[in-house]
Amino acid sequence: MRAISRDAVRALSAADLGGPRLADALDVFAAALGFSPRSHRVFAQGAAIRRHTEYRGFVGFGAFNESDKLVGFTYGYTSQPGLWWREQVAAEFSPAQRAAWLSDAFELVELHVHPAFQGQHLGSRLHDTLVAGVPNRTALLSVMHRSERARHLYFSRGWQVLLEDLRFDGEPATPFSVLGLGL
Ligand SMILES: CC(C)(COP(=O)(O)OP(=O)(O)OC[C@H]1O[C@@H](n2cnc3c(N)ncnc32)[C@H](O)[C@@H]1OP(=O)(O)O)[C@@H](O)C(=O)NCCC(=O)NCCS
């Protein structure tokens, strides 16, 4: 386990995440989820992150090691009709769920900590710092069934299951749960 200073979590701007910090963010993403750093999945993630940094309501935070290298990050943005993830989720929600959860929602899109820095509360701090500043009434995210540590983190912070098993277009073999948090 690598050492981290106590002031390691701070704001990560859209310009930084989509620009000079993007390569490190992709390294964290690949290592946290077990992808090869040069895989198509990670390349595609780079394009997705750049796109996401331009969405309304973007907020991001990074965790930095003692050399100021990005070792964890989280971000999200205001949920808007027409965005791909929202439409996939909305199609499975009941009318009551759509009214309760989508009318003023924040999408927590990514939360990852490099494995060499996990277990030092960086994930929790990133999560808590991001959520504390969300101006919306609700927050939403999807988490893989197999991401046990992430699920533990979310449930310990009041997230509830809205959809137990959602299969996204293009990834039908991977079960996700959709979680919601009232703010
Ligand atoms: C989920 C993730 C962000 C958590 O980051 P982290 O810095 O390791 O998290 P923390 O140290 O804050 O610990 C979070 C919780 O997991 C628990 N935990 C820590 N190490 C653990 C381990 N080895 N096994 C099980 N639980 C563990 C902690 O005890 C803590 O729970 P607590 O608040 O009840 O004590 C990180 O593990 C990760 O990047 N995972 C892979 C990517 C992923 O699944 N991202 C989420 C996508 S939705």
The ligand as a MOL file (V3000), in Angstrom:
LIG
                    3D

  0  0  0     0  0            999 V3000
M  V30 BEGIN CTAB
M  V30 COUNTS 48 50 0 0 0
M  V30 BEGIN ATOM
M  V30 1 C -14.6990 1.3260 -4.9130 0
M  V30 2 C -13.4030 2.0850 -4.7160 0
M  V30 3 C -13.4970 3.4160 -5.4140 0
M  V30 4 C -13.2010 2.3240 -3.2100 0
M  V30 5 O -11.9900 3.0280 -3.0310 0
M  V30 6 P -11.0840 2.8240 -1.7280 0
M  V30 7 O -10.1730 3.9920 -1.6260 0
M  V30 8 O -10.4970 1.4750 -1.7050 0
M  V30 9 O -12.2330 2.9130 -0.6160 0
M  V30 10 P -12.1060 3.1740 0.9260 0
M  V30 11 O -10.7160 2.9350 1.4250 0
M  V30 12 O -12.7290 4.4970 1.1880 0
M  V30 13 O -13.0280 2.0190 1.4900 0
M  V30 14 C -14.3920 1.9630 1.1410 0
M  V30 15 C -15.0470 0.8750 1.9270 0
M  V30 16 O -14.5430 -0.3880 1.4850 0
M  V30 17 C -13.9990 -1.0990 2.5950 0
M  V30 18 N -12.7920 -1.8100 2.1850 0
M  V30 19 C -11.5460 -1.3230 2.1220 0
M  V30 20 N -10.7020 -2.2740 1.7360 0
M  V30 21 C -11.4500 -3.3770 1.5350 0
M  V30 22 C -11.1700 -4.7000 1.1030 0
M  V30 23 N -9.9220 -5.0880 0.8160 0
M  V30 24 N -12.2000 -5.5670 0.9800 0
M  V30 25 C -13.4600 -5.2010 1.2680 0
M  V30 26 N -13.7990 -3.9630 1.6800 0
M  V30 27 C -12.7960 -3.0750 1.8040 0
M  V30 28 C -13.6180 -0.0530 3.6020 0
M  V30 29 O -13.6240 -0.6350 4.9110 0
M  V30 30 C -14.6950 0.9680 3.4210 0
M  V30 31 O -15.8300 0.6300 4.1590 0
M  V30 32 P -16.1370 1.3550 5.5630 0
M  V30 33 O -16.3990 2.8050 5.1870 0
M  V30 34 O -17.3310 0.6220 6.0530 0
M  V30 35 O -14.9060 1.1970 6.3950 0
M  V30 36 C -12.1920 1.2830 -5.2220 0
M  V30 37 O -12.1410 0.0560 -4.5280 0
M  V30 38 C -12.2030 1.0360 -6.7000 0
M  V30 39 O -11.7310 1.8670 -7.4690 0
M  V30 40 N -12.7250 -0.1350 -7.1070 0
M  V30 41 C -12.6910 -0.5530 -8.5110 0
M  V30 42 C -13.5140 0.3310 -9.4020 0
M  V30 43 C -14.9650 0.3840 -8.9780 0
M  V30 44 O -15.6060 -0.6070 -8.6980 0
M  V30 45 N -15.5100 1.6170 -8.9940 0
M  V30 46 C -16.8720 1.8750 -8.7010 0
M  V30 47 C -17.6250 1.9450 -9.9830 0
M  V30 48 S -19.3400 2.2870 -9.6640 0
M  V30 END ATOM
M  V30 BEGIN BOND
M  V30 1 1 1 2
M  V30 2 1 2 3
M  V30 3 1 2 4
M  V30 4 1 2 36
M  V30 5 1 4 5
M  V30 6 1 5 6
M  V30 7 2 6 7
M  V30 8 1 6 8
M  V30 9 1 6 9
M  V30 10 1 9 10
M  V30 11 2 10 11
M  V30 12 1 10 12
M  V30 13 1 10 13
M  V30 14 1 13 14
M  V30 15 1 14 15
M  V30 16 1 15 16
M  V30 17 1 15 30
M  V30 18 1 16 17
M  V30 19 1 17 18
M  V30 20 1 17 28
M  V30 21 1 18 19
M  V30 22 1 18 27
M  V30 23 2 19 20
M  V30 24 1 20 21
M  V30 25 1 21 22
M  V30 26 2 21 27
M  V30 27 1 22 23
M  V30 28 2 22 24
M  V30 29 1 24 25
M  V30 30 2 25 26
M  V30 31 1 26 27
M  V30 32 1 28 29
M  V30 33 1 28 30
M  V30 34 1 30 31
M  V30 35 1 31 32
M  V30 36 2 32 33
M  V30 37 1 32 34
M  V30 38 1 32 35
M  V30 39 1 36 37
M  V30 40 1 36 38
M  V30 41 2 38 39
M  V30 42 1 38 40
M  V30 43 1 40 41
M  V30 44 1 41 42
M  V30 45 1 42 43
M  V30 46 2 43 44
M  V30 47 1 43 45
M  V30 48 1 45 46
M  V30 49 1 46 47
M  V30 50 1 47 48
M  V30 END BOND
M  V30 END CTAB
M  END
